[in-house]
Amino acid sequence: METLILTRLFPEEIAEALNLEPYRGRQIFRWLHKKRVFDVENMTDLSKELRNQIAEKCVLVQSQIAHIRESFLSDTKKILLKYRDGQFVECVVITHRNRVTFCISTQVGCPLGCAFCATGKVGFKRNLNAGEIVEQVLHLLSFVDLGKKNPNIVYMGMGEPFWNYDEVTRSIKLLMHQLGVNIGARRITVSTAGDVKGIMKFADEDWQVRLSVSLHSADDNLRSRLVPLNRKYPLNKLAEALHYYQEKTNRMFTFEYVLLSGVNDSLEDADALLQYAKQFKCNVNIIPWNPVAGLNFQPPSKEACEKFQNYLTQGGLNATMRREHGQDIEAACGQLRRIFLDSTQNCNHHQ
C-alpha cells in the first residue's frame, strides 16, 4: 500500500483513504493544519486504534527544521527545512510593523537559471508536493504571534511556481481551507518569471489569488540574457497572456523589476518599462539587486533608484521601491539557495 502523505490531502480525501467517517477526516485535517500537531500520539480525540492505523499507513509531516538564521538588521528569519529524501529548501518570515509575510518555495532549486539569482545558480533537483509546500507555512507560523490576523503568503521563494502548477494550486487550496490555516485568497501572491501557459491557466482559476510577474527588462534581447525563459516566451507573448489574465479576472497584477547597476537601470530602460507596463492595469515593484556571492552584478546607487522610480511615476505608473529585509542573512529577494549542514563543523555551505 502506498504511504499516505496527510499534509497533501483534504479532509474528505483523508477519510476516504483511511476508510473513516467524514468527521474523522476533518478531525485529522484540523490537527495538522490548524493546531499544527505532527505527532499522532498527541491527537487526543482519536482512538488508540486509529492512531496506530495512522502511524502505520501515513506520513504526518515530510519536513523538519534543520537550521534557523535570524537577521540583526530587521525582524526576519530564514528557515532551512530538510525533507525526507535529504533535500533542503529555504523559506522566510518577515515581520514589518503590523505586517507579517511568509516567502515560500515551490521547488528544490530552480530550473530557470536567471542570471542574477542565487537559486538559479544551484540548479534544479525536483518539484515539491503540495504537502511539502504547505508545511513551510505550518513551520513558519510557529515563529510569529499573529493573534487573529493572518500572514501574507508569497510564492516567491525557490523555484518557478507555474512549472509545478498542480501541486502549487493544490497547496493554495489547502492553505485557504476553512478547517486549516484559512488564509484569504487576497493574502496570497504567486510570482512567475513569465510562464505564459501558467498565467493563462491561473487566469481561469475561480479565486482572487494575486499574480506577480518578474520582468526585469522590457527589451527582449536584454531580458533573454537576464531571464532565459524569455527566449521561449518573449515580451509580446507574455503581453498576450497578461491581457488574457486581465480580461478574465479584471484584476491588477504586479511587475517585479530587479535593478542592476549599469545593466537595466538607465532612463532608457525605465522608458521601455513604462511603455510596456502602461498597456496593463498594474503596479511596478522596483527591487534594488541584493548581492549574491559569485555573481558579477552590482546594486544601483540610491540616486539611480530614485531617478528610475520617479521616471515611472511621472509617466503615470504606480511604482514602489521595495525595502528589502534579511540581506544580512541572505534571505532577501534572489538570495535563497539550497544549503546543507556540515554536522562536523556546525556551519552552512551553499550548494
C-alpha positions as CSV (number, residue, x, y, z in Angstrom):
1,M,0.0,0.0,0.0
2,E,1.3,3.5,-0.9
3,T,2.2,5.6,2.1
4,L,-0.3,8.5,2.5
5,I,1.1,12.0,2.8
6,L,-1.5,13.6,5.1
7,T,-0.5,17.2,4.7
8,R,-1.2,16.9,1.0
9,L,-4.8,15.7,1.5
10,F,-8.1,17.4,2.0
11,P,-10.4,16.2,4.9
12,E,-12.6,14.1,2.6
13,E,-9.5,12.5,1.0
14,I,-8.1,11.6,4.4
15,A,-11.4,10.0,5.4
16,E,-11.7,8.1,2.1
17,A,-8.1,6.9,2.1
18,L,-8.3,5.5,5.6
19,N,-11.9,4.3,5.2
20,L,-13.2,6.6,8.0
21,E,-16.3,8.6,8.7
22,P,-16.1,12.1,7.2
23,Y,-15.9,13.8,10.5
24,R,-12.7,11.8,11.3
25,G,-11.0,13.2,8.2
26,R,-12.0,16.7,9.4
27,Q,-10.5,16.0,12.8
28,I,-7.2,14.8,11.4
29,F,-7.0,17.7,9.0
30,R,-7.6,20.2,11.9
31,W,-4.9,18.6,14.0
32,L,-2.4,19.0,11.2
33,H,-3.3,22.3,9.6
34,K,-4.9,24.4,12.3
35,K,-3.3,23.0,15.5
36,R,0.0,22.1,13.8
37,V,0.3,18.8,15.7
38,F,2.7,16.4,13.9
39,D,2.8,13.6,16.5
40,V,-0.2,11.3,16.1
41,E,0.0,10.4,19.8
42,N,-0.9,14.0,20.7
43,M,-4.1,13.8,18.6
44,T,-6.0,13.2,21.8
45,D,-9.6,12.8,20.4
46,L,-8.6,9.9,18.2
47,S,-8.8,6.4,19.4
48,K,-5.7,4.4,20.1
49,E,-6.7,2.0,17.2
50,L,-7.0,4.9,14.8
51,R,-3.7,6.5,15.9
52,N,-2.0,3.2,15.3
53,Q,-3.6,3.0,11.9
54,I,-2.3,6.4,11.0
55,A,1.1,5.7,12.3
56,E,1.3,2.6,10.2
57,K,-0.1,3.9,6.9
58,C,0.6,7.6,6.9
59,V,3.3,10.3,6.9
60,L,2.1,13.1,9.0
61,V,4.9,15.6,8.2
62,Q,7.6,15.4,5.5
63,S,9.9,18.1,6.8
64,Q,11.9,19.1,9.8
65,I,13.6,22.4,10.7
66,A,17.3,22.0,10.1
67,H,18.5,25.5,10.8
68,I,17.3,29.0,11.6
69,R,19.1,32.3,10.8
70,E,17.9,35.5,12.3
71,S,18.6,39.0,11.0
72,F,20.3,41.5,13.2
73,L,19.0,44.4,11.0
74,S,15.3,43.5,10.7
75,D,12.7,41.2,12.1
76,T,13.4,38.5,9.6
77,K,14.1,34.8,9.9
78,K,15.2,32.3,7.3
79,I,14.3,28.7,7.9
80,L,16.1,25.8,6.4
81,L,13.9,22.7,6.0
82,K,15.1,19.2,5.4
83,Y,12.8,16.8,3.6
84,R,12.5,13.0,3.9
85,D,14.7,12.4,0.9
86,G,17.5,14.6,2.3
87,Q,16.8,17.6,0.1
88,F,16.7,21.1,1.6
89,V,14.8,24.3,0.8
90,E,14.7,27.7,2.4
91,C,11.7,29.8,3.4
92,V,11.5,33.2,5.1
93,V,9.2,35.0,7.6
94,I,9.4,38.8,7.6
95,T,7.7,41.0,10.2
96,H,7.5,44.7,9.4
97,R,5.3,46.9,11.6
98,N,1.9,45.2,11.7
99,R,2.5,43.1,8.5
100,V,3.8,39.5,8.5
101,T,4.9,37.9,5.2
102,F,5.9,34.3,4.6
103,C,8.0,33.7,1.5
104,I,7.8,30.1,0.5
105,S,9.4,27.8,-2.1
106,T,7.8,25.5,-4.7
107,Q,10.8,23.6,-6.0
108,V,14.1,22.3,-4.7
109,G,16.4,24.7,-6.6
110,C,15.1,26.3,-9.8
111,P,15.3,25.3,-13.5
112,L,15.2,28.8,-15.0
113,G,18.7,30.0,-14.4
114,C,18.0,33.7,-14.2
115,A,21.4,35.5,-14.4
116,F,21.2,37.5,-11.1
117,C,19.6,34.9,-8.8
118,A,21.3,32.7,-6.3
119,T,18.7,29.9,-6.6
120,G,19.2,29.6,-10.3
121,K,23.0,29.1,-9.7
122,V,22.5,25.8,-7.9
123,G,20.2,24.2,-10.5
124,F,17.1,22.1,-10.1
125,K,16.5,18.9,-8.2
126,R,12.8,18.3,-8.0
127,N,9.3,19.7,-7.5
128,L,7.8,19.9,-4.1
129,N,4.5,18.3,-3.5
130,A,1.6,20.3,-2.1
131,G,2.1,19.0,1.4
132,E,5.8,20.0,1.4
133,I,4.8,23.5,0.3
134,V,2.1,23.8,3.0
135,E,4.4,22.5,5.7
136,Q,6.6,25.6,5.1
137,V,3.7,27.8,6.2
138,L,2.9,25.5,9.1
139,H,6.5,25.7,10.4
140,L,6.7,29.5,9.9
141,L,3.5,30.0,11.9
142,S,5.4,28.8,15.0
143,F,7.7,31.8,14.8
144,V,5.1,34.6,15.0
145,D,2.3,35.6,17.2
146,L,-0.5,36.6,14.8
147,G,-3.4,36.8,17.2
148,K,-6.4,36.8,15.0
149,K,-4.6,38.1,12.0
150,N,-3.4,36.1,9.0
151,P,0.0,36.4,7.4
152,N,0.6,37.3,3.7
153,I,2.0,34.4,1.8
154,V,4.1,35.0,-1.3
155,Y,5.2,32.1,-3.6
156,M,8.4,33.9,-4.4
157,G,11.0,31.6,-2.8
158,M,12.9,28.9,-4.6
159,G,11.5,27.7,-8.0
160,E,9.1,28.7,-10.7
161,P,5.6,28.0,-9.3
162,F,4.0,27.5,-12.7
163,W,6.4,24.7,-13.6
164,N,4.8,22.9,-10.6
165,Y,1.3,24.1,-11.3
166,D,-0.9,21.3,-10.0
167,E,0.9,21.0,-6.7
168,V,1.1,24.7,-6.2
169,T,-2.6,25.2,-6.8
170,R,-3.4,22.3,-4.5
171,S,-1.3,23.9,-1.8
172,I,-3.1,27.2,-2.1
173,K,-6.5,25.5,-1.7
174,L,-5.2,23.6,1.3
175,L,-4.0,26.8,2.9
176,M,-7.3,28.5,2.1
177,H,-9.4,25.6,3.7
178,Q,-11.6,26.9,6.5
179,L,-10.7,24.0,8.8
180,G,-7.0,24.7,8.5
181,V,-4.9,27.9,8.2
182,N,-7.9,29.6,6.5
183,I,-5.9,32.2,4.5
184,G,-7.9,34.6,2.4
185,A,-7.1,34.5,-1.3
186,R,-6.1,38.1,-1.5
187,R,-3.4,37.5,1.0
188,I,-1.7,35.0,-1.3
189,T,0.5,36.0,-4.2
190,V,2.1,33.7,-6.8
191,S,5.1,35.0,-8.7
192,T,6.1,33.8,-12.1
193,A,9.1,34.6,-14.3
194,G,6.7,34.8,-17.2
195,D,5.4,31.3,-17.9
196,V,2.7,32.0,-20.5
197,K,0.8,28.7,-20.2
198,G,0.8,29.0,-16.4
199,I,-0.5,32.6,-16.5
200,M,-3.4,31.6,-18.7
201,K,-4.3,28.6,-16.5
202,F,-4.1,30.8,-13.5
203,A,-6.5,33.3,-15.1
204,D,-9.1,30.5,-15.3
205,E,-8.9,29.7,-11.6
206,D,-12.0,30.6,-9.7
207,W,-10.3,32.6,-6.9
208,Q,-8.8,36.0,-6.1
209,V,-5.2,34.9,-5.5
210,R,-2.8,37.6,-6.7
211,L,-0.4,37.4,-9.5
212,S,3.2,38.9,-9.7
213,V,5.4,38.7,-12.8
214,S,9.2,39.0,-12.7
215,L,10.0,41.2,-15.6
216,H,13.5,42.8,-15.1
217,S,13.6,44.3,-18.6
218,A,11.2,45.4,-21.3
219,D,13.8,44.8,-24.0
220,D,13.7,41.3,-25.5
221,N,17.4,41.0,-26.0
222,L,18.3,42.1,-22.5
223,R,15.5,40.1,-20.9
224,S,16.6,37.0,-22.7
225,R,20.0,37.4,-21.1
226,L,18.7,38.0,-17.7
227,V,15.7,35.7,-17.8
228,P,16.3,32.7,-20.2
229,L,12.5,31.9,-20.1
230,N,12.1,35.0,-22.3
231,R,13.6,33.0,-25.2
232,K,10.6,30.7,-25.1
233,Y,8.0,33.4,-24.2
234,P,9.2,36.8,-25.4
235,L,7.6,40.0,-24.3
236,N,4.8,40.0,-27.0
237,K,3.7,36.5,-26.0
238,L,3.9,37.5,-22.3
239,A,1.7,40.6,-23.1
240,E,-0.9,38.4,-24.8
241,A,-1.1,36.2,-21.7
242,L,-1.4,39.1,-19.3
243,H,-4.1,40.7,-21.4
244,Y,-6.0,37.4,-21.3
245,Y,-5.5,37.3,-17.5
246,Q,-7.0,40.8,-17.0
247,E,-9.8,40.2,-19.4
248,K,-10.7,37.0,-17.4
249,T,-10.2,38.4,-13.9
250,N,-10.4,42.2,-14.1
251,R,-7.6,42.2,-11.5
252,M,-4.4,44.2,-11.3
253,F,-1.1,42.4,-11.1
254,T,2.5,43.5,-10.2
255,F,5.6,43.6,-12.3
256,E,8.7,42.8,-10.2
257,Y,11.8,44.6,-11.6
258,V,15.2,43.9,-10.1
259,L,17.5,46.9,-10.7
260,L,21.1,46.0,-11.7
261,S,23.6,48.8,-11.9
262,G,24.7,49.6,-15.5
263,V,22.5,46.8,-16.8
264,N,18.8,47.7,-16.7
265,D,18.7,50.9,-14.6
266,S,19.0,53.7,-17.2
267,L,16.3,56.1,-18.1
268,E,16.1,54.4,-21.4
269,D,15.3,51.1,-19.6
270,A,12.8,53.0,-17.5
271,D,11.1,54.3,-20.6
272,A,10.9,50.8,-22.1
273,L,9.3,49.6,-18.9
274,L,6.9,52.5,-18.9
275,Q,5.8,51.9,-22.5
276,Y,5.4,48.1,-21.8
277,A,3.6,48.4,-18.5
278,K,1.1,51.1,-19.3
279,Q,-0.9,48.8,-21.5
280,F,-2.0,47.0,-18.4
281,K,-3.6,47.7,-15.1
282,C,-0.6,47.0,-13.0
283,N,1.8,48.1,-10.3
284,V,5.6,48.0,-10.6
285,N,7.7,46.9,-7.7
286,I,11.3,48.1,-8.0
287,I,13.9,45.9,-6.2
288,P,17.5,47.1,-5.9
289,W,19.6,44.0,-6.5
290,N,20.6,42.0,-3.4
291,P,24.2,40.9,-3.7
292,V,24.9,37.2,-4.3
293,A,28.5,35.8,-4.0
294,G,29.9,34.7,-7.3
295,L,27.6,36.9,-9.5
296,N,29.2,39.8,-11.3
297,F,26.5,42.4,-10.7
298,Q,26.2,45.5,-8.6
299,P,23.3,47.1,-6.9
300,P,22.4,50.6,-8.2
301,S,23.0,53.8,-6.3
302,K,20.3,55.3,-4.3
303,E,20.2,58.2,-6.8
304,A,19.8,55.8,-9.7
305,C,16.9,54.0,-8.0
306,E,15.2,57.3,-7.3
307,K,15.6,58.5,-10.8
308,F,14.2,55.3,-12.2
309,Q,11.2,55.3,-9.9
310,N,10.5,59.0,-10.5
311,Y,10.5,58.5,-14.3
312,L,7.9,55.7,-13.9
313,T,5.6,57.6,-11.5
314,Q,5.8,60.8,-13.6
315,G,4.8,58.7,-16.6
316,G,1.6,57.6,-14.7
317,L,2.7,54.2,-13.3
318,N,2.2,53.2,-9.6
319,A,5.9,52.3,-8.9
320,T,7.1,51.5,-5.5
321,M,10.6,50.8,-4.2
322,R,10.8,47.6,-2.1
323,R,12.6,48.0,1.2
324,E,14.5,44.7,1.5
325,H,14.6,42.7,4.7
326,G,17.1,40.0,5.6
327,Q,20.0,40.9,3.3
328,D,22.5,40.1,6.2
329,I,21.2,36.5,6.3
330,E,20.8,36.1,2.6
331,A,17.0,36.0,2.9
332,A,16.1,38.8,0.6
333,C,14.8,38.6,-3.0
334,G,17.1,36.4,-5.2
335,Q,19.3,35.3,-2.4
336,L,17.7,31.9,-1.5
337,R,19.6,28.8,-2.3
338,R,19.8,25.1,-1.2
339,I,22.2,24.7,1.7
340,F,23.2,21.7,3.8
341,L,24.5,21.4,7.3
342,D,28.0,20.1,8.0
343,S,27.5,18.4,11.3
344,T,31.2,18.1,12.0
345,Q,31.7,21.9,11.9
346,N,28.1,23.0,12.6
347,C,28.1,25.5,9.7
348,N,26.2,26.1,6.5
349,H,27.5,25.5,3.0
350,H,25.8,26.6,-0.2
351,Q,25.2,24.1,-2.9
